[in-house]
Amino acid sequence: MSEKRIAPCGIDCSICDMYVATKTNSDQMRQEIAEKWTKLFHYNFQKDDINCDGCLSGGKLGMYCQTMCEIKPCAIGRGVTNCEDCSDYECDKLKKNRKESESYVQ
């Protein structure tokens, strides 16, 4: 069974492409993700931007997680580890994140 690393938004980091590429040290995966995310997020991702140990790991975070994600800083500011524990659940930020995530997997 795989280890679960749940981000505040509810995504299991252990099955995130960026996390998997980091853990398997796959430059090919990093490049593929950078190309896919460039189209999705309208930011010119490079393969070196695709390195992440998981949102709450305390280790390295990928470029998206460091600078573009609105969810983790919001959760920290509200004193929760998971958005489900927030009094404003399910907010517009989380809805937007989930909508973007749906288009990512299509």
Kinemage of the C-alpha trace (Angstrom):
@kinemage 1
@onewidth
@group {chain A} dominant
@subgroup {mainchain}
@vectorlist {calphas} color= white
{ca met a 1} P 0.000 0.000 0.000
{ca ser a 2} L 1.310 3.469 -0.855
{ca glu a 3} L 2.003 6.077 1.777
{ca lys a 4} L -0.614 8.831 1.856
{ca arg a 5} L 0.426 12.467 2.057
{ca ile a 6} L -2.754 14.544 2.052
{ca ala a 7} L -2.400 18.222 1.116
{ca pro a 8} L -4.755 20.814 2.635
{ca cys a 9} L -6.837 20.776 -0.569
{ca gly a 10} L -7.387 17.039 -0.189
{ca ile a 11} L -5.052 15.875 -2.963
{ca asp a 12} L -2.995 12.807 -2.060
{ca cys a 13} L 0.517 14.043 -2.855
{ca ser a 14} L 1.823 10.475 -3.037
{ca ile a 15} L -0.058 10.008 -6.322
{ca cys a 16} L 0.627 13.502 -7.731
{ca asp a 17} L 2.676 13.407 -10.954
{ca met a 18} L 5.177 15.932 -9.603
{ca tyr a 19} L 5.711 13.972 -6.388
{ca val a 20} L 6.102 10.696 -8.317
{ca ala a 21} L 8.580 12.301 -10.747
{ca thr a 22} L 10.594 13.558 -7.775
{ca lys a 23} L 10.601 10.261 -5.912
{ca thr a 24} L 11.520 8.260 -9.031
{ca asn a 25} L 13.977 10.968 -10.137
{ca ser a 26} L 12.528 10.878 -13.661
{ca asp a 27} L 13.637 13.784 -15.836
{ca gln a 28} L 11.386 12.480 -18.611
{ca met a 29} L 8.340 12.726 -16.320
{ca arg a 30} L 9.453 16.174 -15.141
{ca gln a 31} L 9.651 17.396 -18.742
{ca glu a 32} L 6.239 15.948 -19.624
{ca ile a 33} L 4.655 17.544 -16.551
{ca ala a 34} L 6.325 20.898 -17.271
{ca glu a 35} L 4.861 20.889 -20.774
{ca lys a 36} L 1.402 19.862 -19.553
{ca trp a 37} L 1.355 22.400 -16.712
{ca thr a 38} L 2.625 25.204 -18.980
{ca lys a 39} L -0.528 24.802 -21.059
{ca leu a 40} L -2.806 24.406 -18.057
{ca phe a 41} L -1.510 27.206 -15.815
{ca his a 42} L -0.184 29.620 -18.484
{ca tyr a 43} L 3.250 29.759 -16.874
{ca asn a 44} L 6.446 28.611 -18.576
{ca phe a 45} L 7.352 25.656 -16.339
{ca gln a 46} L 10.776 24.091 -16.754
{ca lys a 47} L 11.607 20.520 -15.759
{ca asp a 48} L 13.660 21.889 -12.845
{ca asp a 49} L 10.443 23.439 -11.457
{ca ile a 50} L 8.992 19.937 -11.062
{ca asn a 51} L 10.450 18.731 -7.751
{ca cys a 52} L 8.274 18.214 -4.699
{ca asp a 53} L 8.414 16.150 -1.519
{ca gly a 54} L 4.730 16.758 -0.717
{ca cys a 55} L 2.816 19.789 0.464
{ca leu a 56} L 3.208 19.238 4.207
{ca ser a 57} L 6.530 17.358 4.161
{ca gly a 58} L 8.678 20.312 5.148
{ca gly a 59} L 10.926 19.424 2.190
{ca lys a 60} L 11.193 20.876 -1.268
{ca leu a 61} L 8.101 22.164 -3.043
{ca gly a 62} L 7.615 22.508 -6.776
{ca met a 63} L 7.208 25.919 -8.396
{ca tyr a 64} L 3.412 25.640 -8.518
{ca cys a 65} L 3.177 24.639 -4.861
{ca gln a 66} L 5.637 27.326 -3.728
{ca thr a 67} L 4.286 30.343 -5.556
{ca met a 68} L 0.997 29.669 -7.359
{ca cys a 69} L -1.105 27.596 -4.985
{ca glu a 70} L -3.567 29.645 -2.945
{ca ile a 71} L -4.818 26.759 -0.819
{ca lys a 72} L -1.914 25.966 1.523
{ca pro a 73} L -1.257 29.601 2.591
{ca cys a 74} L -4.972 30.037 3.217
{ca ala a 75} L -5.144 26.857 5.318
{ca ile a 76} L -2.102 27.928 7.347
{ca gly a 77} L -3.626 31.363 7.861
{ca arg a 78} L -6.830 29.789 9.130
{ca gly a 79} L -4.980 27.345 11.384
{ca val a 80} L -6.138 24.149 9.652
{ca thr a 81} L -4.211 21.269 8.112
{ca asn a 82} L -7.050 20.231 5.823
{ca cys a 83} L -9.617 22.458 4.142
{ca glu a 84} L -12.398 20.160 5.322
{ca asp a 85} L -11.687 21.452 8.847
{ca cys a 86} L -12.229 25.092 7.823
{ca ser a 87} L -15.402 26.956 8.772
{ca asp a 88} L -15.521 28.345 5.206
{ca tyr a 89} L -15.398 24.899 3.568
{ca glu a 90} L -15.921 24.725 0.544
{ca cys a 91} L -14.699 28.192 -0.453
{ca asp a 92} L -14.203 29.726 -3.894
{ca lys a 93} L -10.422 29.118 -3.779
{ca leu a 94} L -10.948 25.408 -3.232
{ca lys a 95} L -13.656 25.217 -5.912
{ca lys a 96} L -11.319 26.935 -8.400
{ca asn a 97} L -8.487 24.548 -7.484
{ca arg a 98} L -10.711 21.510 -7.971
{ca lys a 99} L -11.959 22.810 -11.327
{ca glu a 100} L -8.361 23.316 -12.514
{ca ser a 101} L -7.457 19.841 -11.246
{ca glu a 102} L -10.316 18.302 -13.245
{ca ser a 103} L -9.040 19.861 -16.446
{ca tyr a 104} L -5.541 18.592 -15.644
{ca val a 105} L -6.570 14.939 -15.671
{ca gln a 106} L -8.586 15.130 -18.895
